[in-house]
């Protein structure tokens, strides 16, 4: 099974639009075809962003997503030192480095320039959805 780090923007997009590639990535997590890798800093960001009123996310969808993280892969990565467009994206790179797949799924490729990646692969939700095995239940 693939173990990937999923950027917050993919989660928001998946919760807002249940039929796009981000939603297919989230479905793969729910149906056990993808293991989500995250750390405590990412969890804090997920909670903060998903509860922002301006996003108008359904509270039950946010709750279900956050509860689903219990079955995913919580890691305790070594901090990395690098300078990128957004320091809040460094935990995603650090978490991805904890697993052999070393992959981040994001809708914002520009947030992950080569100089911060340390060998981590960055793909879009459409690329991720195309790589995931199909399952009859989704």
N, C-alpha and C positions, 0 to 999 in steps of 0.2 A: 504494500500500500504506500502511496505517495504521502509524504509529510511536508506540507508547505506552510509558509507564513502568509497570512492574508492581511493586506493593508486595510485600514479602517474605511477608506473610500469605497472599497469593493463591498464591504459589509453593508454600508449605508445604501449603496446602489442596489444591492440584492434585496434589501428589505423594502425599498421604494418601488422597484419594478420586478415583480415575480416571474417575468418571462425572459429577461435578458441574460447574457452570459454571466454577470455577477451572481444572479440567482441560481444559475446552474452550478456554479462553484459552491455556493452555500448548500444547495441540495446534495451535492456530493459529500459534504461534511455530514449532513443529517443522515444520509443513507449509508454511511460507512465506507465510501469509496475514496475518501480523502481524509487524512488526519491533519487537523489544524495545529500549528505550532505557535505558541505565544508565551510571553513572560508577564510578570506582574505589572510592569510599566505599560505594556500594550493593553492589558486588561483594564487598567485605569483609564487609558485613552478611549477604549471601546465604551466603557460606562459613561464617561463624560460626553463624548460626541453623540452617542445614541440617545441620550436623554435631553438633547438640545431641542427646545420647543419649536424653533424655526424649521426643523427638519420634518416635523409633523409625522413622525413614525408612530405606528400603532403600538401602544404600550405592551400589548400582549405579544407582539412580534419581537420587540426588544427583550422582553423577559424570557421568551422561549429561546432566543439566540444566546443570551447570557447564560441561561441554565444549560444549554447544550455544550458549553465550554468545559463542563465538568468531565466529559468523556474524551476531551482532546488532550494534547500534549503540552503541559505546562513545563517550561524549562527555566533554568537559572543560568543565563549566559554570562560569559565574561564580557565586561564592558569593552567597547571598541572606541578608539580615539581616532576620529576623522572629522573633517569639516565638510558639510554638505549644505544644500539649500535649506533644509529644515532639520535641526537637531532632534526633533521628535521622531524622525524616521530611523535614526540609528538603532533603537531597540529592535526594529524589525529585521535589520541586517544581522544584529547580534543573535537573535533567536534563530534565524535561518542557518547561521553557522553551526548550530547545535545538532543538526541532523544531516545525514548524507545527501539528501535531495538539494539542500542549499538553494531553495527557490522562494521568491517573493512574488505574490500575485498582487498587482496594483493597477489602478486606472491612471496613475500619474507617473509614467516612466521617468520624467525629468527630475523627480524627487530623488532618484537613485543614480547619481552619476558614477561612472566607473571607479573614481578615486575613493569611494566609501564602500564598495561592494566586497572586497576581499575574496573574490571568486564566487560570490552569490549571483545566481541567475535571476533576472527580473523579467516577468512575462505579464501580458495583459489578461484580463478575465476571458476574452475570446480565445486567446492561445491556450489558457488553462482549460477551458471547457472542451476544446478540441483534443487535448491530451488525456482527458479523464475517460476511463472506461464507461461505456453506456450501461445502464441498468433498467430493467423493465419497470421497476417500481417508481421511477421518477418520470 
